[in-house]
């Protein structure tokens, strides 16, 4: 995605960057990026390229693209991790923390405010009507993501096979998302290696201090430190509150999610929706759609949708809505979701050139990317069924468990608004914010005539 995105904006490769900015100068830029990072990862990556490479010249073209490729191999939000790498490159760990945190915090603060408003006023007639339009737009937003990822991921026959198998596994057999990711990585590695591509792997530079001041011992120490920072506070909290407490469950679930979020937020949303709706029963299907709709309207990585889910889950755990528990749930979710990003970047950043030149690793990740297409297809279908139909029934056919709509329960307004969103996004190519606003306004207008 990143390579294709930047092709049209590419400048002559600059092999040396401008003078290193002061920490205060860099912090001002990271804050600006954090408040302007609308439009999902594609827009965020383009924004950072324009500011960091073209305008400020803090990173060279090759440095930026190598870092982008590395971040796309990692679980978690690639744009946020790219910002963290850029900050680390300029000012070490302090710079990485500043860049990564400022990329997340503006959107996180807004999501928390929206969650509080949703918990307080979400059941009013006006809010319910507006969310009919927002949900309809979300269906098409996910379909657009599916089309975009498909063009990038499905290049060979094996990719189509892996994508189809992933869709059947998660839709019809309810195979957990982490198992699908592991199987897809093995399939991509095995099938592409048999074609001979992986055997031509270049040796690449050694993992020594001559390679970007990297060393195995240093990387191990960094990984151990950040693993303790990530897991330690959550483990202490779980020990104090007990494993059955909602905050302990949130910590465990979103820490697990952080390890398997390959392919971006849309890929993992299907797994998250399945668990929080059907497993933990923290949210209803419609509320999961509301969460994604709100996350689409805010700056920062789309995976901030997890914060909204965590806030609602904690707020309702006691049987009565508690905004203090909502705040605690949001903080625990943010920690479990984003602390691992610093672990991946600070451990792997010195090895970027070496890792991005490993065809065997690329073969495994290509299998994961293909599987993501099948997972997003399942997410698209799940969202569409629960938006356009008031009732969806699960049917058991042998080992298959299929969700099928009750055709007589079709919501004509939601179906029409989904069509409007499709025209705006897929044909007229309007922005996500415009599409959400138009669909919400039309839903409110439809309510006044009913």
N, C-alpha and C positions, 0 to 999 in steps of 0.2 A: 504494500500500500504506500509506504513512505517513498520508495524509489520512484514509483510511477507518479505520485503526487508532485514531487519536486522537479520532475523532468522539464516541465515548461518554464519553471522559474530559475533554472540552473544558471549560475554565473560561471565564468572561468574559475577553475579551481584555485583558491588562494592557499598557498602552502604555509603561510605564516599569518598569524592573527595579529590584531592591533595590540597596543600596549594593554597589559592586564589592568582592569578597572579596580578601584578601591572596593572594599566590601560594601560600603554604603551605596556606591554607584550601582553595583550589581544587585543589591537588595531592592533598590528602587525599580530596577527593570523586572526582577522576579515578581514584585508586587503588581506591576503593570500587567504582566503576562497573566497572573492569576485572576485579575478582574476582567480581562478581555478574552479568556479562553473558552468562548462559546463554540458550538459547531462540531463537537465530537472530536475524536483523535485526528481526523484528517485536517480539520481547520486549525487545531492546536499545533500540530506539527508544522503546518505551513506558516503560522504566526511566528513560531519560534525560529524557523529558518530565516524569515525575513529580518527579524530583530537581531538574532545572534550571529548570523553568517553575513547577510547582505548589509545591514545597517551598522552594527557595532563591530563586526569582524572579530568577535571574541573566539569563534571557532572557524576552522577552515572547512571547506566543502567536504573533503574526504573524512575529516574527523567527525563531522556531523552525520554523514551517511553511515559511517562505520558504527557510530554509537546508536543510530536509529535501528540498524539491522540487529544489533545486539539486543536492544530493548524489545524488539519484536519477537525475539526468541524466549523471552522471560514470561512467567505468569505475572498478571497484574496490568495496570494501565500504562501502556508504552509511552504516552506523551508525558505523564508525570515522571516516569523514570528517566526519560530523556532530559527533562529539565534538571533532575537531580544530578545526572552525570555532568551536565554543563556546569552546574554550580561547583561540583567536586573538582572539575578540571581547572577552574579558576581559583578556588580558595579552599580546596581540600574538603574535609568532612563538614566543617562549619558552613562552607559554601553550598555543599550538597544538601544539607539540612535546610538552609534558608530557601533555596530554589524549590525543593520538593514541598516544603510546608506551605510556602506562599502560593504554589500552584493549587493546593488543595483547600486551604483554610477559607478563602472568600466564598467558594461554593458550599463548603461544609457549613459555614455560619448561616447561609441562606436556606439550605436544606433543613437545618434544625428549626429555623423560624417557620418554614412552611409546614414542617411536621407538627409543631405546636398549634398552628392555625388549623391544620387538618383535624387534629385531635379535638380541638375546641369547637370548630364550626363545620366540620366535614359532612355532617348529616343534614345540613339545611337544604331546602329545596333548590335554591339557586346554585349552591356548590355541586349538588348531585347532578343537576342538569348540565352545568358546564363540563363536568367530568365525562359526560357521555360523548361530547365532542373531542375532548382530550384523548379518551381511550380510542376513539375511531382513528384519530391521527396517529397514535402510537402503533396501531396495527400496520399502517402503511410505512411508518418510519422503520419498523423492523423488517418489513419486506424489502425496502430500499437497501438496508444493510445487507440482507441476504443476497440481493443481486450484485452489490458491490464486492462482497467477499467471494462470491462464486466466480466472478470474472478473474479475480486474482488467483484463486486456489485451484480451480478445476481445469487443469491444462492437459492432463493425460488420462487415459482410460482408468488407470489405477486410482486416480483421484476421485473419479465418479463412483467407482465401486466402494471406496472407503466412505464417501459421503452418504451413499445409499444405505450402507450397512449401519452407519452411525444413526441415521434417522430411524430405521427400523428398531434398532436396539433401544433407543430412548423412548420412542413413541409406543411401540407395540409390546416390548418386553420389560420396560421400566428399568433398564440397566443403569446403574449409577453413573453419573458423569465422569468421575475420576477413572473408573474402569474403561470407559469409552476412550478417554484420552490416552491411557496407557496402551490399550490395544491398538489404537491408531498409530501411535509412535512406533510400536514394534512392527506393524504392517508396513508403514512407510519405509522404515529402515530395511526390512527384509526384501520387500518387493523392488525398491529402487536400487539396493545393493546388488540384487541379482541381475539388474540391467547393466551393471558395470560402472555406474557413475561413481559410486563410493570408493571403488578400488583405486580410482585415480586421485585420491586425496593427497594433497600436497603436505609435505612434512611441516611446513610453517615454522615460524621462529620458535625457539625454545622458551619454556616458561621459566625464565630466570630474571634477575634484576636488570639485565640488559634490555628486557622487553617491558618498557614503561614502568620501571621500578617495581616489577611484580615478582613475588616469590610465593612458593607454595606455603611456607611457614607463615608468612605475613597474611596470606589469604585465609588460612585456617584460623588464625587468631582473630581476624576481623569477623569471620563468620560466627565464631563462638561468641564473641562479644555481642553482636547484633541479634543472634538467636536468643541470648539471655535477655536482652532488652525487650525483644518481642514477646517471648513466652513467659519470662519471669513474673511480671506484674499480673498477668492473666492467671497464672498458676496460683499465686498467692491469693488473689481474689476468690478463685474457685475453692481453695482450701478453707478460707474463712466463711464463705457463704454456703458452701456445699455444692456438689456437682448438679443437683437438681434445681438450683436457683436459676431464674431466667437469665441473669447476667452471665452466669457460668456457661449456660447453654449457648448464649449469643457468642461468647468468647470462643468456644470450641468450634461452633459452626462456621463463623466467619474466618477463623484462622485456617480451618480446613479449606474453605473456599479460596483463600488467598494463594494456596499452593497449586490450584488447578485452573486458575483463570487464564488459560492460554486462549488466544484468539479474540480477546477483547470482551467487553462487558456483555454484549449480546449473546455470546456463546454460553457464558455461565448463567445468564438469566434464566434459561430453561431449567437448569439444575436447581437454582435458588428458588424459583417459583414453585417447583415440584416439592421441595423440602419445606418451605415456609408456609405453603398453603395446605398441602396434603399430609406432610409429616408432622411438623411442630404445630400446625394450625394457628400460627401467629397472625396471619392475614387471610382475608377472603380473596378469591380470584380477582374481583373488581378492584380491590385495594392494591393488589400487586401492579395492575395496570395504572392506577393513579400514581403510584410511586415512580414508575418509569416516566410517566408524563411530566411530573414535577421535575425530575432529574434532567430531562431534556431541556428545560427552560432556564437552567442555572449554569453559571460558568464552572469550570473544573471537569475532572474525569467523570464519565457517565457512571462508573462503578460507585459513585457517591449514593446511588440508589440504595446501597446496602445500609447507609446511615439512616435513611428514612425507615427502612424495614426494622432495623434494630431499635429505633426510637419507639415505633408503634408497638413492637413486641413487648418491650420492657414496660411501657406506660400502662398496658392493659393486664399485666401479669397478676396484679393483686385483685382483680375483679372490678376495680374502679380506676378511672383514668388518672394517672399521676404524671404531671409534667416533670417532676424531679426525677422519677424513674425513666422518663423519656430521655432526659439529658444524660443520665448515666448510661442508658442503652446506646445512645448515639456515640458517646465517648469510647465505650468499650468496642463498638463496631469499627469506629475509625482507627483505633489502635490495632485491632486484629487485621484490618484490611490493608493499612498503609505501612505499618512498621516493617513487614517483610520486604517491601519495595526498597527500603534503605539497605536491608541485608543483601539483596541481590546486587544492587548497584555498587555499594562500597566493597563488596567481595570481588565482584567480577570486572569492575571498570579497568584495572590495570591489564587485563587479559583480552581486551576487546578485539584487537586485530587478529589475535590467534584464534579466538573462538568463532569469529564470523568467517574464517577461512577453512572450516571443517565440513567438507561435504557430507560425511556420515551424520553429523548432527543436523545439517540442513535436510537430509533425507528423512530423518525421524520427524522433524518439525513440519515438513511438508505433509506428512500423513496426518498430523494433528490439525493442520490448517484445513485439510480436506474434510476431516471429521466435523470440524466446526461448522461447515456449511450444512451438514445434515442436522446438527443440533439447533442451528438458527432456524432451519426449516420447521423443525418441531415447535420451536418457540413461536414462530409466525402463525402456525396452525392453532396452537393453544390460545394465543391472544385473540385471533379472529373468531374462534368458536365462542369464547366467553364474552366477546363484545357484541357480536351480531345476534347471538341466540341467548335467550333468558335462561334456558335449561340445557345442560349438557349431561348426558348419561354415560356411565362407563359400562361397556359390554365385554363379557368374558367369552372368548372363543378359543377353547383349548388352552394353550399356554399364552395366547395373545390377550392383552388388555387394551381395548380400544375406547377412546373417548369419541362419542358420536352425538351430534346435536339433535335435539327434539325440533323437527322442522316447523312445527306449528307454533313454536315460541320465538320466531324471528322478530327482532326489533327493527321496524322499518326505518326509524330515525337514525339509529346507529349504522344500519346498512347504507343509507343514503350518505351520511357523513363520511363513512369510509370511502365511498366513491369520490366525494369531493376532495378528500385528502389525497387520494391516488392521483387525481388530476393535478392538484397543486404541486405535489412532490415529484411524481414520476414523469409528468408531461410538461408542466409549466416550470418545473425546477425551482420552485419557491423555497425559501429557507424553512428550517424546522420551526423556528419561532413564529414565523408568519402563518404557517400551516396550523400550528396549535392554536394561535389566536383566532384565526378565521373559523375553525371548527368549533371552538368553545363559544364564539359569538353566535354562530348559526344554531348551536344546540340551545342556547338561551332564547333565541328568537323562536325556535320551534316550540319551546315550553310555553311561551306566551300565547300561542295559538291553540294549545291543547287543553 
